Amino acid sequence: MTSRLFSPLQIRKTILKNRIMMAPMCQYSAHNGVAQDWHLVHLGARASGGAGLIIVEATGVVMEGRISNHCLALENQAQRDAFKKITHFIKSQNSIPAIQLAHSGRKGEGDWDLYGPSAVAFSDKYKTPRALETHEVYALADKFVHSAKLALEAGFEIIEVHMAHGYLMHQFLSPLSNFRTDEFGGSLENRMRLPLLVAKALRDFWPQDKAVFVRISATDWTDGGWDLDQSIILCRELKNCGIDFIDVSTGGNVAKATIPSSPGYQVPFAEKIKNEVGILTGAVGQITEAEQAEKILSDDKADAILLGRVLLREPYWPINAAFTLGEKPDIQKQYERGYY
Ligand SMILES: Cc1cc2nc3c(=O)[nH]c(=O)nc-3n(C[C@H](O)[C@H](O)[C@H](O)COP(=O)(O)O)c2cc1C
């Protein structure tokens, strides 16, 4: 075993067999927030394909926290029970099941009324949200904890809190979407208050031997918006709350932002947060080649690699990458004849 990509990563008591994580990706295939056979096959295939961690797509902690009418939710027992088969299968493939707990806030696209930090629409294609009352903001942390409780019962090992891509937590963080005048708006400390309340409440609830991840957008790519300096301060606070891992994405809060995307374009954000904060980070975004992933890790720019679209095209990317890097991966016995 010589590569970094295929070296195990221990986070609390959980050991990931390699540093390849499947990024959360909405499938718009749920019914009433309940996972379907599609989710089992989709997530199961990537677990069979060799990813060390599988992160289930953005899952609304309440029904109105979904992104669309066809997104997953986790607020009732039927939704919990549908995940049990999925977590069981992922574990049977020697992979680890994780779920991204989310709330869309003003970026909901379903048939419900929206709410958010302020009564400002994301763009002219979105409904204008109602600004939450202060007491309603305080109540949000409990919704995340309720969902986390169901996630634990469903067999998930890791939860990831979605604080990125312009969804509710990010809406509170960014001065371009939060115009509140109570203790949840204004100063950076106030804008961070809700995300930190949620992180603390989840960390208090989630078993001490299991990890909590947070996905952030490290910048709004817009002057006067959320940026890397504020992200570093947020990540220090998240680390103090006991958050284990920052999954570093960008963008999503400003409809007209220009994002200079290119291979590995978000890696410098993961690197900076890893070095400045001293916390585990994941790099994501246009990482498609085994050598590219290996170099990011061996240059100490991140601790793990998250793969999105390339895994949609190539579920067996991890096993193929292992061969490319000179490893001798374990293959399921059913598929050995395809390889050896
Ligand atoms: C179909 C699709 C759905 C996505 N859904 C989510 C999601 O539920 N939560 C999230 O944080 N990011 C989501 N993303 C972003 C991915 O997790 C990832 O960060 C992004 O695609 C960049 O990585 P890539 O270049 O490897 O695809 C989605 C991306 C795609 C393509």
The ligand as a Tripos MOL2 file, in Angstrom:
@<TRIPOS>MOLECULE
LIG
   31    33     1     0     0
SMALL
NO_CHARGES

@<TRIPOS>ATOM
      1 C1        -26.8290   15.8180   -9.9820 C.3       1 LIG1
      2 C2        -26.1420   16.5800   -8.8810 C.ar      1 LIG1
      3 C3        -26.7760   16.7380   -7.6520 C.ar      1 LIG1
      4 C4        -26.1310   17.3970   -6.5970 C.ar      1 LIG1
      5 N1        -26.7290   17.4450   -5.3630 N.ar      1 LIG1
      6 C5        -26.0380   17.9230   -4.2920 C.ar      1 LIG1
      7 C6        -26.5290   17.7720   -2.9730 C.ar      1 LIG1
      8 O1        -27.5680   17.1430   -2.7240 O.2       1 LIG1
      9 N2        -25.8120   18.3310   -1.9660 N.ar      1 LIG1
     10 C7        -24.6280   18.9670   -2.1810 C.ar      1 LIG1
     11 O2        -24.0130   19.4680   -1.2280 O.2       1 LIG1
     12 N3        -24.1110   19.0760   -3.4310 N.ar      1 LIG1
     13 C8        -24.7650   18.5440   -4.4660 C.ar      1 LIG1
     14 N4        -24.1950   18.5600   -5.7180 N.ar      1 LIG1
     15 C9        -22.8000   19.0240   -5.8500 C.3       1 LIG1
     16 C10       -21.8370   17.8360   -5.7620 C.3       1 LIG1
     17 O3        -21.8730   17.2290   -4.4760 O.3       1 LIG1
     18 C11       -20.3830   18.2720   -6.0610 C.3       1 LIG1
     19 O4        -19.9660   19.1490   -5.0590 O.3       1 LIG1
     20 C12       -20.2610   18.9380   -7.4220 C.3       1 LIG1
     21 O5        -20.9270   18.1800   -8.4150 O.3       1 LIG1
     22 C13       -18.7940   19.1450   -7.8300 C.3       1 LIG1
     23 O6        -18.1060   17.9280   -7.8770 O.3       1 LIG1
     24 P1        -17.8300   17.1580   -9.3060 P.3       1 LIG1
     25 O7        -17.1240   18.1170  -10.1830 O.co2     1 LIG1
     26 O8        -17.0120   15.9530   -8.8930 O.co2     1 LIG1
     27 O9        -19.1720   16.7720   -9.8450 O.co2     1 LIG1
     28 C14       -24.8450   17.9510   -6.7900 C.ar      1 LIG1
     29 C15       -24.2380   17.8250   -8.0390 C.ar      1 LIG1
     30 C16       -24.8520   17.1280   -9.0620 C.ar      1 LIG1
     31 C17       -24.1210   16.9680  -10.3850 C.3       1 LIG1
@<TRIPOS>BOND
     1     1     2 1
     2     2     3 ar
     3     2    30 ar
     4     3     4 ar
     5     4     5 ar
     6     4    28 ar
     7     5     6 ar
     8     6     7 ar
     9     6    13 1
    10     7     8 2
    11     7     9 ar
    12     9    10 ar
    13    10    11 2
    14    10    12 ar
    15    12    13 ar
    16    13    14 ar
    17    14    15 1
    18    14    28 ar
    19    15    16 1
    20    16    17 1
    21    16    18 1
    22    18    19 1
    23    18    20 1
    24    20    21 1
    25    20    22 1
    26    22    23 1
    27    23    24 1
    28    24    25 2
    29    24    26 1
    30    24    27 1
    31    28    29 ar
    32    29    30 ar
    33    30    31 1
@<TRIPOS>SUBSTRUCTURE
     1 LIG1         1 GROUP 0 **** ****
